[in-house]
Amino acid sequence: MKKFTWALLSVFVLSLAFAFPTFAADTGTTSPTAKVKAPILSAEMVTCVQNAVDARDTSIMGAIDTYATAVKAALSTRKDALKAAWAIPTAKEMKAALKTAWSAYTTAAKAARTALSTSRKAAWSTFATARKACKAPAAIDNGASSGTDANL
């Protein structure tokens, strides 16, 4: 075991001996990277983009409020339907009522989710058009897109 440990330690020390001269030889003489100046935006461009952001995010917040209201209504309807279904005395009728309650809820929840997604995409599309109209340089954009809000 001692021989193995010494052999491993020797290999490690030798690898360091070869690595450090390499680092020491680096004199930092590589050419400097070109500095990219951030474009200067006019006050009109800034205001224009800020208004576009405000419109987009206000629209998305409204869509989320609408979605929440729709889902709450679907849950309330489901709750009442399931409670009524469980009160049905015959198994066959109870099973049919439970199936109907779940199906109606699934349909309503899916419709709410689809409406949210459609509204979110429309808000981002409107924003993209408005932002282009502002003539603000695209190089400034941080790459955020409608996918950023996809999990809402």
C-alpha positions in Angstrom: 0.0 0.0 0.0 2.9 2.3 0.8 4.5 1.7 -2.6 1.2 2.6 -4.3 0.8 5.8 -2.3 4.4 6.8 -3.0 3.9 6.1 -6.7 0.7 8.1 -6.8 2.3 11.0 -5.0 5.3 10.9 -7.3 3.1 11.1 -10.4 1.2 14.0 -8.8 4.4 15.9 -8.1 5.8 15.3 -11.6 2.6 16.5 -13.1 2.9 19.7 -11.1 6.5 20.1 -12.2 5.3 20.1 -15.8 2.3 22.3 -15.2 3.9 25.2 -13.3 6.5 26.1 -16.0 3.7 26.2 -18.5 1.8 28.7 -16.3 5.0 30.7 -15.7 5.8 30.9 -19.4 2.4 32.7 -20.0 3.5 36.3 -20.2 0.1 37.7 -20.9 1.2 38.9 -24.3 -2.0 37.8 -26.0 -3.7 40.5 -28.0 -6.3 42.4 -26.0 -9.9 41.7 -27.0 -11.6 44.4 -28.8 -13.7 46.5 -26.5 -17.3 46.8 -27.6 -18.8 50.1 -26.7 -22.4 50.0 -25.6 -24.5 52.0 -28.0 -25.9 55.2 -26.6 -29.7 55.4 -26.7 -31.6 58.6 -27.1 -34.1 59.5 -24.5 -36.9 58.8 -27.0 -35.6 55.2 -27.6 -35.4 54.6 -23.9 -38.9 55.9 -23.3 -40.2 53.9 -26.3 -38.7 50.6 -25.0 -39.9 51.3 -21.5 -43.4 51.8 -22.7 -43.2 48.6 -24.7 -42.0 46.7 -21.7 -44.7 48.2 -19.6 -47.4 47.2 -22.1 -46.0 43.6 -22.4 -45.8 43.0 -18.7 -49.1 44.6 -17.9 -50.7 42.4 -20.6 -49.1 39.3 -19.1 -50.2 40.2 -15.6 -53.8 40.6 -16.9 -53.6 37.3 -18.6 -52.4 35.7 -15.3 -55.3 37.3 -13.4 -57.7 35.9 -16.0 -56.1 32.5 -15.8 -56.3 32.4 -12.0 -60.0 33.4 -12.1 -60.8 30.7 -14.6 -58.9 28.0 -12.7 -60.6 29.0 -9.4 -64.0 28.8 -11.1 -63.1 25.4 -12.5 -62.0 24.2 -9.1 -65.1 25.5 -7.5 -67.3 23.8 -10.1 -65.3 20.6 -9.7 -65.6 20.6 -5.9 -69.4 21.0 -6.1 -69.8 18.4 -8.8 -67.6 15.9 -7.0 -69.5 16.4 -3.7 -72.8 15.9 -5.5 -71.5 12.8 -7.3 -70.4 11.2 -4.0 -73.9 11.7 -2.7 -75.5 9.6 -5.5 -76.7 6.3 -4.0 -76.1 4.0 -7.0 -72.6 3.1 -8.0 -73.2 3.2 -11.8 -74.7 6.7 -11.6 -72.0 7.9 -9.1 -69.2 6.7 -11.4 -70.7 8.5 -14.4 -71.1 11.7 -12.4 -67.5 11.5 -11.1 -66.3 11.0 -14.6 -68.3 13.9 -15.9 -67.0 16.2 -13.1 -63.4 15.4 -13.8 -63.8 15.7 -17.5 -65.5 19.1 -17.2 -62.7 20.3 -14.9 -59.9 19.0 -17.2 -61.6 20.8 -20.2 -61.9 24.1 -18.3 -58.4 24.0 -16.9 -57.0 23.2 -20.3 -58.9 26.1 -21.9 -57.6 28.4 -19.2 -54.0 27.3 -19.8 -54.4 27.7 -23.6 -55.9 31.2 -23.2 -52.9 32.1 -20.9 -50.4 30.8 -23.4 -52.1 32.6 -26.3 -52.2 35.9 -24.4 -48.6 35.6 -23.3 -47.4 34.9 -26.8 -49.5 37.8 -28.2 -48.0 40.1 -25.5 -44.4 39.1 -26.5 -45.2 39.5 -30.2 -46.6 42.9 -29.7 -43.6 43.8 -27.6 -41.2 42.6 -30.4 -43.0 44.8 -32.9 -43.0 47.8 -30.6 -39.4 47.3 -29.7 -38.3 47.3 -33.4 -40.3 50.4 -34.0 -38.3 52.1 -31.2 -35.2 51.5 -33.3 -33.2 50.5 -30.2 -30.2 48.4 -31.1 -30.8 44.7 -30.8 -27.2 44.2 -29.5 -28.4 45.5 -26.1 -31.1 42.9 -25.7 -30.2 40.3 -23.1 -31.7 37.5 -25.1 -34.9 37.2 -23.1 -37.8 36.0 -25.1 -41.3 34.7 -24.7 -39.8 31.4 -23.5 -38.8 33.2 -20.4 -42.4 33.4 -19.3 -43.4 30.0 -20.7 -43.7 28.4 -17.2 -46.2 30.9 -16.0 
